[in-house]
Amino acid sequence: MARWLRPLVGALLLLEGAAALSFLHHRYEELVQALFRVQSQCPYVTRIYSIGRSVEGRHLYVLEFSDSPGVHERLEPEFKYVGNMHGNEVLGRELLLQLSEFLCEEYRRGNERITRLIHDTRIHIMPSMNPDGYEVAAKQGPDSNGYLTGRNNANGVDLNRNFPDLNTLMYYSREISGPNHHIPLPDNWKSQVEPETLAVIQWISSYNFVLSANLHGGAVVANYPYDKSQDQRFRSHRRTVNTPTPDDKLFQKLAKTYSYAHSWMHRGWNCGDYFADGITNGASWYSLSKGMQDFNYLYTNCFEITLELSCNKFPPKEDLERQWMANREALVSFIEEVHQGIKGLVSDENNNGIAGAVISVQGISHDITSGDMGDYFRLLLPGTYTVTASAEGYQPQTVTTTVGPAAPSLVHFQLKQEAVRKPPERKASGTRMNNKAVQKKVVPRATRRGTQR
């Protein structure tokens, strides 16, 4: 879609639906009530679940939208939004509550675009990853809230500096031609993270998320990986060290999808900063270690970007409606980006799905894997690609496919099992073993004194 049409599309996206929304700041109890109100209004396409609790015991609630809530349907991609990771950056929290009400209301109205989106996508919305920090910030209010008041969790930890540092492992691995995907976690990782971080890691390990965004405040820009630069010798706050992923062009397109659908992000000049097209590589802005978006890319199949949505971290409630109208089309358009590239099933010769099969794209050194049902989703820009599916115990299969701009190409793989070599049979004389052969039989060294390696 032409970029100049984005604002027009946003204005036409059932403007009358905005009148039903409540524009105010929601404390924890009010947030919970709002989520359950949406669930009660759209019970057949929503589900509420908790991924864990904060330090102070507040639930980390997620609202799911799907035509089959609670069920992963084959070839239906999983998407997530995470807000309020920093407790005092509150606009994302309120926008995700507004988005939840909007999706429910428009589904009930029969909006074809929203209905198709909910039927074809499993959408997970977490309005607040840091409810404890929010309560601290909310007590100060928007007028007197300090720049750091409520930013961290109840233990005083910045959750966006709390994920295992897989970037360092990746940069070392790259020097020895190792992988930059599905990097294993350190043995002691659980003892190094906060309860909120632990809950999110276990969450993203349980769902095969394909695309994601986490919502922040303090700037207006769409930020994409890598956040951490390889060279950490110079630690000034703002450095220009562009650090692209193997999917850099794709990430730029994802970021531009949001920025150009936003009312003013794409203009570049915001909050005293300038970002061309309203986007930036994270490390090019400033290097950030142990962040969530890099962790998603290096540990899971998920492509995540970070959305900085307002100069004011805690905008007054009078500004919430204007911010909602500026972000509404962008929030919906970004979800739709999950439907691009290729997807399909990896199965064996009996049509059983193969979980954990590796999908490699020639020329892009970043692999993804199939989910529990054998389905996979690989985001790609339009073009022609050579794709290989491989799994342990099976012969790899390679195909060439063309990706268009409108919808994902369907590419299935059926892998044949590798031939298993049979051990040579012992020779026998008639129905009896040759005694001399038995006497001369050499006992393998590894079995003489138990099993050794």
MOZIZI-V79248 format. One record per helix or strand. SS is the DSSP state (~ for helix, > for strand). FROM is the first residue (numbers start at 0). TO is the last residue. Records with the same first field share a line. If there is no record, write none. Layout:
# MOZIZI-V79248
SS=FROM-TO  FROM-TO
This chain:
# MOZIZI-V79248
~=2-11  14-19  27-40  90-108  111-119  130-143  158-160  165-174  188-191  194-205  247-260  264-266  275-277  281-284  291-298  316-335  434-439  444-446
>=45-52  58-64  76-82  120-125  208-215  218-223  268-269  272-273  278-280  302-309  341-346  352-352  357-360  363-368  374-377  382-389  393-393  396-402  408-409  412-413  416-416  428-428  431-431
